[in-house]
Amino acid sequence: MKDATKCLHAGYHPKNTEPRVLPIVQSTTYVYDSTADVAAVFDDPTRSLIYSRFANPTVMAVEEKIAELEGGIGAMCTTSGQAASLLSVLNICNAGDSIISSSEIYGGTINLFAFTLKKLGIECIFVDRDATDEEIHAAFKPNTRLVFGETLANPALTVFDIERFANIAHEHHVPLIIDNTFATPILCRPFEFGADIVTHSTTKYMDGHAVQGGGVIVDSGNFDWTSGNFPELTEPDESYHGIIYTETYGKMAYILKARMQLMRDFGCYPAAHSAFLLNMGLETLPVRMKQYCENGLKVAKYLESCDMVESVRYPGLESDPCYELGKKYLKGCSGVISFVIKGGRETAMKFMDSLELASNEVHVADIRTCVLHPASETHRQLTDEQLVAAGIEGGMIRLSVGLEDIDDIMADLEQGFAKARG
Ligand SMILES: *Cc1c(COP(=O)(O)O)cnc(C)c1O
């Protein structure tokens, strides 16, 4: 099946007389005929459902749909993108381990990696996306467990060279985890370029309508966990009567451990109703992505020609430093643009406050056009040094072009610039 068909049909296959639309199974629990039946499911939770802290039929249908869209073998939804990033790491890292991450990633993930993981005893070494191979190799240590990057970085809008980083990670027998939020599987499938695990904040384009937060982890099933680097997967899990995930579940080891162990313990599993809403967003994802890309490119071209604009980052522009990488990895560059307005922080705020159609909000990749000022909002907690490393300047504005008529979007930007100039 092609993407548009998968978006409508994958994950839920109603039989004779069953509902056409994915049902909301709003139940925390499931009944069994006997104690022995329940015991058997505790022995092997993949047999059936026990409890909605870690599995629910509505959520699982959406998990299957997203896994199919990414070309993976399994997926697990979470209550937020942050929870997906956290669990994707904790699934294979313990205190005393280290990870390598691109420095151009979402601000929330920088906080998580640089501060919270550190408190848990996991060190993160940040590398430049365009560091040389030698520099990246030099960041590896004997305790490095994974490499992390973002397909299309939020808010830097740079493109991550997935294939290059995957090859380097694999030389060190560790997986590459890619946050594919902005691209969505419609614009890029990181597994096709060698990534091993994909995460998403489904809060953004996948949901698309700003109605509920969520995240997902998808497993390609391609990574070999048995190099000795991942005892969590290859040695008995005491908390699960000695199960060895790689022996019992083979290619599904990573994603099933995430559910059986981490989701059991952390419990950040979405409600059935949230998954139902996410599914509705996914149904129209290909149509929406196409239009976002079209509107995004038009606005990016306009901004590039605008005398109030110092620079524009949008990999769909031929002048963009990531244009070639964008051509390789992306089937379109989404509706998110970041640009630097002349006059710095003050003019940026004046421009943003003058917009009438575009809303000033902490969100991105929404169906409605919105703007955000990274330096004073999402990336407020970062030091000036970290801001530079994350590619953020005081005059930088992140513009998320929505699905309104392009003429109305342009008119709003024009009047905003006129007021900011005055
Ligand atoms: C928003 C975002 C996240 C965090 O997701 P939440 O759903 O807000 O927790 C992670 N990565 C990227 C690229 C994001 O844009």
The ligand as an SDF file (V2000), in Angstrom:
LIG
                    3D

 15 15  0  0  0  0  0  0  0  0999 V2000
    7.7010   19.2810   20.1230 C   0  0  0  0  0  0  0  0  0  0  0  0
    8.8310   18.4040   19.8430 C   0  0  0  0  0  0  0  0  0  0  0  0
    9.2440   17.4140   20.7550 C   0  0  0  0  0  0  0  0  0  0  0  0
    8.5600   17.2320   22.0940 C   0  0  0  0  0  0  0  0  0  0  0  0
    7.2690   16.7870   21.8970 O   0  0  0  0  0  0  0  0  0  0  0  0
    6.0520   17.0770   22.9050 P   0  0  0  0  0  0  0  0  0  0  0  0
    4.9410   16.3420   22.2750 O   0  0  0  0  0  0  0  0  0  0  0  0
    5.8630   18.5530   22.9860 O   0  0  0  0  0  0  0  0  0  0  0  0
    6.4660   16.4850   24.2210 O   0  0  0  0  0  0  0  0  0  0  0  0
   10.2990   16.6130   20.4030 C   0  0  0  0  0  0  0  0  0  0  0  0
   10.9440   16.7750   19.2310 N   0  0  0  0  0  0  0  0  0  0  0  0
   10.5830   17.7040   18.3420 C   0  0  0  0  0  0  0  0  0  0  0  0
   11.3220   17.8210   17.0520 C   0  0  0  0  0  0  0  0  0  0  0  0
    9.5270   18.5630   18.6080 C   0  0  0  0  0  0  0  0  0  0  0  0
    9.1810   19.4920   17.7100 O   0  0  0  0  0  0  0  0  0  0  0  0
  1  2  1  0
  2  3  1  0
  2 14  2  0
  3  4  1  0
  3 10  2  0
  4  5  1  0
  5  6  1  0
  6  7  2  0
  6  8  1  0
  6  9  1  0
 10 11  1  0
 11 12  2  0
 12 13  1  0
 12 14  1  0
 14 15  1  0
M  END
$$$$
